[in-house]
Amino acid sequence: MSFKNKQLASDYWRENLKLMFTLLVIWFVVSFGCGILFVDELNQIRMGGFKLGFWFAQQGAIYVFLALIFVYVYKMNQLDHKYDVYEDDDVAETAGKTDVAGEAQQLQGGH
């Protein structure tokens, strides 16, 4: 990953940290808040025969965490394109093949 200048690198990491902080807050509210702090209020609601607070503590937080992973990947791909630091699939494939060929040559004793 190569930036054109230090200001772009700083802006990129600022946005990256803002995204991570936002997603971590959502994760905390759902896992800790819904599963522990607000459990009594949520238990007044039933979902699939189970109290909603119990459901969040046992399954809901995991589903939200998995969704947050996909949101993070999607948003980071957008951020990479915004700052022109994304990895092109063709370049990555070519680099991977070159590295494998070079490693094979080294294993055979070549330089």
C-alpha positions as CSV (number, residue, x, y, z in Angstrom):
1,M,0.0,0.0,0.0
2,S,1.5,3.2,-1.1
3,F,0.2,6.7,-0.5
4,K,1.0,9.8,-2.6
5,N,1.8,11.8,0.5
6,K,1.7,11.7,4.3
7,Q,-1.5,13.7,4.5
8,L,-3.4,11.1,2.4
9,A,-2.0,8.4,4.6
10,S,-3.0,10.2,7.7
11,D,-6.5,10.9,6.4
12,Y,-6.9,7.2,5.4
13,W,-5.9,6.0,8.8
14,R,-8.2,8.6,10.5
15,E,-11.1,7.3,8.5
16,N,-10.1,3.7,9.2
17,L,-10.0,4.3,12.9
18,K,-13.3,6.1,12.9
19,L,-14.9,3.1,11.1
20,M,-13.4,0.6,13.5
21,F,-14.5,2.7,16.5
22,T,-18.0,3.0,15.2
23,L,-18.3,-0.8,14.6
24,L,-16.8,-1.6,18.0
25,V,-19.4,0.7,19.7
26,I,-22.2,-1.1,17.8
27,W,-20.7,-4.5,18.8
28,F,-20.4,-3.4,22.4
29,V,-23.9,-2.1,22.6
30,V,-25.4,-5.2,21.1
31,S,-23.3,-7.8,23.0
32,F,-22.9,-6.1,26.4
33,G,-25.8,-3.7,26.3
34,C,-28.5,-6.0,24.9
35,G,-27.1,-9.2,26.5
36,I,-26.4,-7.8,30.0
37,L,-27.5,-4.2,30.7
38,F,-30.9,-4.1,29.0
39,V,-31.7,-7.7,29.4
40,D,-34.7,-7.1,31.8
41,E,-36.3,-4.7,29.3
42,L,-35.7,-6.9,26.3
43,N,-37.0,-10.0,28.1
44,Q,-40.5,-8.5,27.9
45,I,-40.4,-9.3,24.2
46,R,-40.4,-12.8,22.9
47,M,-38.7,-14.0,19.7
48,G,-39.2,-17.6,18.5
49,G,-40.5,-18.6,22.0
50,F,-37.4,-17.2,23.8
51,K,-37.0,-13.9,25.7
52,L,-35.3,-11.4,23.5
53,G,-32.6,-10.6,26.1
54,F,-31.7,-14.3,26.3
55,W,-31.7,-14.5,22.5
56,F,-29.3,-11.5,22.2
57,A,-27.0,-13.0,24.8
58,Q,-26.9,-16.4,23.2
59,Q,-27.2,-15.8,19.4
60,G,-28.1,-12.3,18.4
61,A,-24.7,-10.8,19.4
62,I,-22.9,-13.4,17.3
63,Y,-25.1,-12.7,14.2
64,V,-24.5,-8.9,14.6
65,F,-20.8,-9.5,15.0
66,L,-20.7,-11.5,11.7
67,A,-22.7,-8.8,10.0
68,L,-20.2,-6.2,11.2
69,I,-17.3,-8.2,9.7
70,F,-19.0,-8.0,6.3
71,V,-19.8,-4.3,6.8
72,Y,-16.1,-3.6,7.7
73,V,-14.9,-5.4,4.6
74,Y,-17.3,-3.5,2.3
75,K,-16.5,-0.1,3.9
76,M,-12.7,-0.8,3.8
77,N,-12.9,-1.7,0.1
78,Q,-14.7,1.6,-0.5
79,L,-12.0,3.5,1.6
80,D,-9.2,1.7,-0.3
81,H,-10.7,2.8,-3.6
82,K,-11.3,6.4,-2.3
83,Y,-7.6,6.7,-1.5
84,D,-6.4,4.7,-4.5
85,V,-4.7,2.0,-2.4
86,Y,-6.8,-1.0,-3.4
87,E,-5.4,-4.2,-4.6
88,D,-6.3,-5.1,-8.2
89,D,-7.3,-8.8,-8.5
90,D,-5.1,-9.3,-11.6
91,V,-2.1,-7.8,-10.0
92,A,-2.5,-9.9,-6.9
93,E,-2.9,-13.1,-8.9
94,T,0.2,-12.3,-11.0
95,A,2.2,-11.5,-7.8
96,G,1.1,-14.8,-6.2
97,K,2.1,-16.8,-9.2
98,T,5.5,-15.0,-9.4
99,D,6.1,-15.7,-5.7
100,V,5.2,-19.4,-6.0
101,A,7.5,-19.8,-9.1
102,G,10.4,-18.0,-7.3
103,E,9.9,-20.2,-4.2
104,A,9.9,-23.4,-6.3
105,Q,13.1,-22.3,-8.0
106,Q,14.7,-21.6,-4.6
107,L,13.7,-25.0,-3.3
108,Q,15.3,-26.7,-6.4
109,G,18.6,-24.9,-5.6
110,G,18.3,-22.1,-8.1
111,H,18.7,-18.4,-7.4
